[in-house]
Amino acid sequence: MSLENHSAHDDGHHGHFVVPAAAYVAVFIALLVLTVVTVAVAQVDLGPANLPVAMLVATMKASLVALVFMQLKYDDKLNGLVFIFGLIFLSLFFLFTLLDVFSREYIDPKYGNRTIATEQLRAMQNKAADKSGVNTPVKPGGYTIDMPAKDEWQPPPPPPTTPDAGLTDVGVPADGAAPDGAPDPTSAAPGSAAPESAAR
Amino acid sequence: MNTGIVRRQHAHHFASADQEFSASKLGMWLFLVTEVLLFGGLFVGYAYGQSVYPEMWKEASRYLDWKLGALNTLFLITSSFTMVMGVNAAQRNKAGEMNGKLVGYLAATIALAGCFLVVKYFEYSHKIHDGMLPGIYYTFQGVQSANAHYFFGLYFLMTGLHGFHVVIGMILLGWVLVRAMKGHFYSGYYTPVEVGGLYWHLVDLIWIYLFPLLYLVG
């Protein structure tokens, strides 16, 4: 691609390349063609490849816009570097979110936050322990900390209820006073309640 | 209208006009990176929803009219082209010459942005009528799969934030247009045209991804 060096003026604006308009026209036509391609490809069901193909065409279009229309191809490399660093941080955002989404199937439905991979590892260890004759099988669900499995777990007994000591102050008392925690507007003067609400 | 070329003296804290131009461009690129990260949050939300509810995603996407989306893609790509031709006209504008080309290209860019918003208005009013707005306003019952409000909520958030950027871009380019009509820009000074153009191309760039992601996955 031939570029003309635009330095016709002695005003300190030397060395800026003026991209020939023909390059812009070519990119414009390419963008239109790729738009038609995206729409055409979307009419065909490619199964799981649908989204990757659409993203590939979109990235081709975006590259054309960034490189030629936004002049990253001809520009100071620093601008392109800044943009690429932004994209790297964006990809980190995607990476860790999708790592979470796509690893959820490995979570053991029985043992909660212990993964199926951990259980498989334990089974291998038990097998190895049987072979070696050392009879120290690791309990299922207990790797280093021995926790009961969910179906062995019993809820703690409810606290003893004392009917005359509690529960009456939870509801609205019979005398109509406000429950604990809510200041009673009738008993407290407005001036005394105002600093407390302002401090919140 | 053209009051003649105003020779620009670069600001005193820059060594040269070149340095001033480069610093302005670098500043715009840094801002564009923050814009990419701003939209990035919504794109990550899209990736999450599409991964968790792929069937609902396809079904809900069919309720968007891809023809209107394609028309808007056409408007934005053409506006990016007229923008870059405007920058080209400014770069070639010798001091003392008429810059009617630059004014024409900028006006065309703003007009195409307006066309985009008109199409968006018809799309939005149709979807609001069908009850696809997010949150408590979501009353649409057409999608069989569960959680379709997620897709339409993202649709409104992504296209809404993008549409907001289109409006900002029109204001920005309107200001550039007024200055171009006053004859402020020539080959020695066209920084606002260039930097405004960068912003406008980013708006186009984001739409290039939004169009297939929202309209074409069904």
Contacts between the chains, C-beta under 8 A, distances in Angstrom:
chain1	res1	chain2	res2	distance
A	6	B	91	6.3
A	6	B	92	7.9
A	6	B	187	6.4
A	8	B	94	7.0
A	8	B	187	6.6
A	9	B	95	7.0
A	9	B	187	6.0
A	9	B	188	5.0
A	11	B	7	7.6
A	11	B	17	6.1
A	11	B	188	4.0
A	11	B	189	7.9
A	12	B	10	7.2
A	12	B	16	4.4
A	12	B	17	4.1
A	12	B	18	5.6
A	12	B	188	7.8
A	13	B	17	5.4
A	13	B	18	6.2
A	13	B	21	7.3
A	13	B	187	6.8
A	13	B	188	4.8
A	13	B	189	7.5
A	14	B	18	6.8
A	15	B	18	7.3
A	16	B	18	7.9
A	16	B	21	7.7
A	16	B	91	7.1
A	18	B	88	6.7
A	18	B	91	4.6
A	18	B	92	6.4
A	19	B	88	7.0
A	21	B	85	6.4
A	21	B	88	5.5
A	24	B	81	6.4
A	24	B	84	5.1
A	24	B	85	6.1
A	24	B	88	6.7
A	25	B	81	7.9
A	27	B	81	7.9
A	28	B	77	7.1
A	28	B	78	7.6
A	28	B	81	4.2
A	31	B	77	4.8
A	31	B	80	7.8
A	31	B	81	7.8
A	32	B	74	7.5
A	32	B	77	6.6
A	35	B	70	6.8
A	35	B	73	5.4
A	35	B	74	7.0
A	35	B	77	6.7
A	38	B	211	7.4
A	38	B	212	5.4
A	38	B	216	6.5
A	39	B	66	6.8
A	39	B	70	5.6
A	39	B	216	7.0
A	42	B	66	7.2
A	42	B	212	6.9
A	42	B	216	3.8
A	42	B	217	7.9
A	50	B	217	6.6
A	51	B	50	7.2
A	51	B	217	6.4
A	54	B	212	3.9
A	54	B	213	7.4
A	54	B	216	5.8
A	54	B	217	7.2
A	55	B	209	7.8
A	55	B	212	7.3
A	57	B	212	7.2
A	58	B	208	5.3
A	58	B	209	5.1
A	58	B	211	7.7
A	58	B	212	5.4
A	58	B	213	7.9
A	61	B	208	4.8
A	62	B	205	5.2
A	62	B	208	5.2
A	62	B	209	6.9
A	65	B	80	6.4
A	65	B	201	5.6
A	65	B	204	6.0
A	65	B	205	5.4
A	65	B	208	6.9
A	66	B	201	7.6
A	66	B	205	6.7
A	68	B	84	7.9
A	69	B	80	5.6
A	69	B	81	7.8
A	69	B	83	7.6
A	69	B	84	4.8
A	69	B	197	7.8
A	69	B	201	5.0
A	69	B	204	7.8
A	70	B	197	7.9
A	70	B	198	5.8
A	70	B	201	4.9
A	70	B	202	7.8
A	75	B	25	7.5
A	76	B	22	6.1
A	76	B	25	7.5
A	76	B	26	7.7
A	78	B	26	6.3
A	79	B	25	6.1
A	79	B	26	6.1
A	79	B	29	4.6
A	82	B	26	7.0
A	82	B	29	4.8
A	82	B	30	6.0
A	82	B	33	6.0
A	83	B	29	6.0
A	83	B	32	7.0
A	83	B	33	6.4
A	83	B	36	7.9
A	85	B	33	7.2
A	86	B	32	7.6
A	86	B	33	3.3
A	86	B	34	7.9
A	86	B	36	5.0
A	86	B	37	6.5
A	87	B	36	7.0
A	89	B	37	6.7
A	90	B	36	6.1
A	90	B	37	6.2
A	90	B	40	4.5
A	90	B	43	7.9
A	93	B	37	7.8
A	93	B	40	5.7
A	93	B	41	7.6
A	93	B	44	5.4
A	94	B	40	7.9
A	94	B	43	7.7
A	94	B	44	5.8
A	94	B	47	6.2
A	97	B	44	5.1
A	97	B	47	6.7
A	97	B	48	6.1
A	98	B	47	6.1
A	98	B	48	7.8
A	98	B	51	6.9
A	101	B	47	7.8
A	101	B	48	5.9
A	101	B	51	4.8
A	101	B	52	6.6
A	102	B	51	6.9
